[in-house]
Amino acid sequence: MDTLPPLPEAVAVLGRAVHPVDLDEAAAWVLAAAKGRRPRLVVTLNPEIVVRSRSDEALGRALVRADLTVADGVGVVWAARRAGYRLPGRVPGVDLAFALLERGGKDVRVAFVGGRPGVAERAAATASERWGTEVVFARDGYFDRGREGGAVAAAVAASGAQVLLAGLGEGQEVVLDEHRDAWGAAVLIGVGGTLDVLAGTARRTPEWTRMLGVEWAWRVGLDPARWHRIPRLLRFAALTLRTRR
């Protein structure tokens, strides 16, 4: 049986479970889980995922089945506070990914799946150079999730990866959950644009936006391709404001 650090009891944020852990606790749990045999799903919860899960049944199931859910977005921390819970803070997916790569070093076998062609490979080279990470599989996220998802999962399993970092965009949690056993990895994490940051094809927001918790506004405001997300963020805010302790 896998032995993992105990997690504090999850709290409910707009109907979704969130574990009140900080970055160090989350990274330690993931590294311990990477040595296990049972596949575990880690969700980095943000306001968009919360809103989409209210109408997307597959996403809702994935969130319920997650083994560790951390508060990625400042909005989730705010919503928890409105509900009467004080979380230790945010655990952004990019920070969690970087922490486990740094702390795991050459002792953890990792697979990268996601991004445009070439991004995962560049991210792998950077991780290897920076932390000695053994990236045993790397490929882009341009595949048909229905027809090819199983084959990609089988390829990851054949690589012997212990941790899968998947940057598959919207719905990545569903892909990870639906092929949970097929991936072969002990830990599955949807990390959004983290591979692009690691590859150097995207930059993190300025540090001051992260300190103030407004990097979401920076990203959405400066990128017209993200403007379709604004209604979801407004919906999340409306739901949160109606929350009573």
Wavefront OBJ file of the C-alpha trace (Angstrom):
o trace
v 0.000 0.000 0.000
v 1.255 3.483 -0.868
v 2.250 5.610 2.106
v 1.579 9.298 1.588
v 1.769 12.372 3.817
v -1.699 12.947 5.291
v -3.728 15.674 3.654
v -5.880 18.057 5.675
v -9.591 17.610 5.160
v -10.792 19.289 1.986
v -13.106 22.281 2.208
v -15.993 23.012 -0.148
v -15.611 25.997 -2.479
v -18.713 26.547 -4.614
v -19.390 22.826 -4.432
v -15.828 21.765 -5.267
v -13.362 20.232 -2.835
v -10.107 22.097 -2.202
v -7.317 20.887 0.064
v -5.956 23.641 2.331
v -2.267 23.059 1.601
v 0.582 25.365 0.692
v 3.138 24.846 -2.078
v 5.595 22.927 0.105
v 2.927 20.534 1.341
v 1.548 19.961 -2.146
v 5.001 19.327 -3.646
v 5.917 16.899 -0.852
v 2.675 14.987 -1.380
v 3.208 14.766 -5.144
v 6.793 13.540 -4.770
v 5.667 10.876 -2.319
v 2.804 9.855 -4.606
v 5.246 9.570 -7.527
v 6.802 6.559 -5.793
v 3.487 4.756 -5.552
v 1.625 2.439 -7.858
v -1.940 3.719 -7.867
v -2.480 6.581 -10.365
v -3.451 9.808 -8.644
v -4.952 12.890 -10.219
v -3.904 16.360 -9.066
v -6.128 19.306 -10.023
v -4.989 22.926 -9.923
v -8.373 24.561 -9.466
v -9.121 27.984 -10.881
v -12.380 29.939 -11.293
v -12.870 28.862 -14.901
v -12.714 25.183 -14.016
v -15.228 25.715 -11.219
v -17.688 27.422 -13.565
v -17.258 24.939 -16.415
v -17.712 21.983 -14.062
v -21.226 23.179 -13.249
v -22.379 22.290 -16.786
v -19.707 19.806 -17.894
v -20.517 16.445 -16.313
v -17.238 14.799 -17.331
v -15.246 17.613 -15.779
v -17.374 17.462 -12.655
v -16.644 13.729 -12.324
v -12.927 14.332 -12.776
v -12.930 16.929 -9.996
v -14.781 14.578 -7.654
v -12.290 11.804 -8.420
v -9.200 13.994 -7.900
v -6.848 12.882 -5.137
v -5.408 16.335 -4.483
v -7.000 19.648 -5.438
v -5.096 22.868 -4.848
v -6.188 26.482 -5.192
v -4.500 27.689 -8.361
v -6.373 30.958 -8.716
v -6.680 33.846 -6.283
v -10.405 33.723 -6.960
v -10.595 30.281 -5.364
v -8.860 31.607 -2.246
v -11.337 34.497 -2.157
v -14.330 32.184 -2.615
v -13.070 29.947 0.195
v -12.777 32.955 2.497
v -16.345 33.977 1.634
v -17.431 30.470 2.614
v -15.660 30.784 5.966
v -12.428 28.928 5.172
v -8.944 30.406 5.179
v -6.612 28.639 2.780
v -2.813 28.837 3.297
v -2.597 30.596 -0.054
v -2.441 29.808 -3.751
v -0.625 26.863 -5.277
v -0.297 27.867 -8.955
v 0.163 24.959 -11.335
v 3.367 26.408 -12.760
v 4.863 26.807 -9.280
v 3.873 23.270 -8.303
v 5.381 21.854 -11.491
v 8.630 23.773 -11.032
v 8.834 22.759 -7.353
v 8.449 19.056 -8.024
v 10.939 19.168 -10.916
v 13.488 21.001 -8.780
v 13.017 18.840 -5.693
v 12.681 15.588 -7.602
v 15.713 16.281 -9.760
v 17.081 13.203 -11.495
v 15.227 10.878 -9.129
v 11.798 11.297 -10.751
v 10.961 10.174 -14.281
v 8.671 12.703 -15.958
v 6.578 12.868 -19.122
v 5.617 16.135 -20.827
v 2.538 16.185 -23.061
v 1.144 19.399 -24.475
v 1.781 22.639 -26.286
v 2.558 23.237 -29.932
v 4.966 20.956 -31.818
v 8.435 21.266 -30.345
v 7.366 22.916 -27.065
v 7.431 19.773 -24.929
v 10.854 18.825 -26.279
v 12.269 22.282 -25.517
v 10.720 22.179 -22.058
v 12.343 18.775 -21.520
v 15.765 20.119 -22.505
v 15.380 23.059 -20.110
v 14.274 20.838 -17.218
v 17.174 18.474 -17.826
v 19.703 21.308 -17.913
v 18.263 23.192 -14.952
v 17.386 20.377 -12.543
v 18.750 17.177 -14.048
v 15.194 15.990 -14.690
v 14.872 12.700 -16.533
v 12.152 13.451 -19.079
v 11.381 10.039 -20.539
v 8.608 11.145 -22.910
v 7.753 14.424 -24.622
v 5.227 15.246 -27.307
v 2.887 18.022 -28.348
v -0.784 18.269 -27.457
v -2.023 18.219 -31.044
v -3.859 14.918 -31.118
v -7.492 13.875 -31.291
v -8.416 13.185 -27.687
v -11.154 10.751 -28.617
v -9.366 8.707 -31.292
v -5.738 9.106 -30.224
v -5.921 9.713 -26.482
v -5.570 6.029 -25.642
v -2.545 5.592 -27.893
v -0.786 8.626 -26.426
v -1.518 7.319 -22.928
v -0.071 3.927 -23.865
v 3.100 5.591 -25.150
v 3.504 7.472 -21.874
v 3.004 4.227 -19.951
v 5.641 2.466 -22.058
v 8.148 5.215 -21.192
v 8.043 4.356 -17.491
v 7.173 7.906 -16.422
v 6.249 8.384 -12.776
v 4.774 11.867 -13.213
v 2.833 13.208 -16.188
v 2.670 16.970 -16.657
v 0.000 17.644 -19.248
v -0.597 21.044 -20.812
v -3.681 20.196 -22.838
v -5.705 23.333 -22.261
v -9.420 23.305 -21.572
v -10.626 19.863 -20.528
v -7.176 18.521 -19.661
v -8.480 17.160 -16.351
v -11.060 15.070 -18.219
v -8.424 13.577 -20.536
v -6.231 12.657 -17.592
v -9.087 11.157 -15.625
v -10.645 9.183 -18.489
v -7.319 7.478 -19.249
v -6.180 7.415 -15.615
v -5.079 3.775 -15.593
v -3.748 3.792 -19.161
v -1.230 6.617 -18.605
v 0.854 4.344 -16.387
v 2.168 7.266 -14.320
v 1.644 7.478 -10.571
v 0.787 11.195 -10.668
v -1.187 13.037 -13.339
v -1.262 16.850 -13.290
v -2.862 19.272 -15.725
v -0.474 22.226 -15.849
v -1.955 24.519 -18.504
v 0.703 26.706 -20.115
v 3.550 25.594 -17.837
v 5.373 23.761 -20.619
v 5.370 26.940 -22.714
v 6.909 28.857 -19.821
v 9.531 26.162 -19.302
v 10.279 26.057 -23.022
v 10.678 29.830 -23.156
v 7.867 30.303 -25.679
v 5.728 32.134 -23.106
v 6.610 34.415 -20.234
v 5.207 34.479 -16.753
v 3.341 37.603 -15.794
v 5.319 40.338 -13.981
v 6.144 39.489 -10.376
v 4.044 42.368 -9.039
v 0.905 40.874 -10.631
v 1.581 37.573 -8.863
v 2.198 39.315 -5.544
v -1.122 41.145 -5.839
v -2.937 38.109 -7.196
v -4.037 39.864 -10.392
v -2.025 37.996 -13.019
v -5.276 36.577 -14.399
v -6.358 40.134 -15.259
v -2.991 40.821 -16.898
v -3.208 37.678 -19.048
v -6.823 38.108 -20.059
v -6.623 41.861 -20.625
v -3.600 41.722 -22.933
v -4.576 38.668 -24.951
v -7.722 38.948 -27.118
v -7.653 35.168 -27.539
v -8.512 34.915 -23.849
v -11.384 37.391 -23.848
v -13.924 34.578 -24.190
v -13.008 33.660 -20.609
v -14.310 36.913 -19.165
v -17.958 35.746 -18.877
v -16.816 32.733 -16.869
v -14.822 34.919 -14.514
v -17.812 37.204 -14.046
v -20.015 34.175 -13.409
v -17.564 32.935 -10.784
v -17.555 36.339 -9.082
v -21.356 36.405 -9.037
v -21.538 32.925 -7.531
v -18.946 33.851 -4.912
v -20.718 37.059 -3.900
v -23.857 35.052 -3.233
v -21.944 32.751 -0.886
v -22.784 32.969 2.792
v -20.801 31.517 5.637
l 1 2 3 4 5 6 7 8 9 10 11 12 13 14 15 16 17 18 19 20 21 22 23 24 25 26 27 28 29 30 31 32 33 34 35 36 37 38 39 40 41 42 43 44 45 46 47 48 49 50 51 52 53 54 55 56 57 58 59 60 61 62 63 64 65 66 67 68 69 70 71 72 73 74 75 76 77 78 79 80 81 82 83 84 85 86 87 88 89 90 91 92 93 94 95 96 97 98 99 100 101 102 103 104 105 106 107 108 109 110 111 112 113 114 115 116 117 118 119 120 121 122 123 124 125 126 127 128 129 130 131 132 133 134 135 136 137 138 139 140 141 142 143 144 145 146 147 148 149 150 151 152 153 154 155 156 157 158 159 160 161 162 163 164 165 166 167 168 169 170 171 172 173 174 175 176 177 178 179 180 181 182 183 184 185 186 187 188 189 190 191 192 193 194 195 196 197 198 199 200 201 202 203 204 205 206 207 208 209 210 211 212 213 214 215 216 217 218 219 220 221 222 223 224 225 226 227 228 229 230 231 232 233 234 235 236 237 238 239 240 241 242 243 244 245
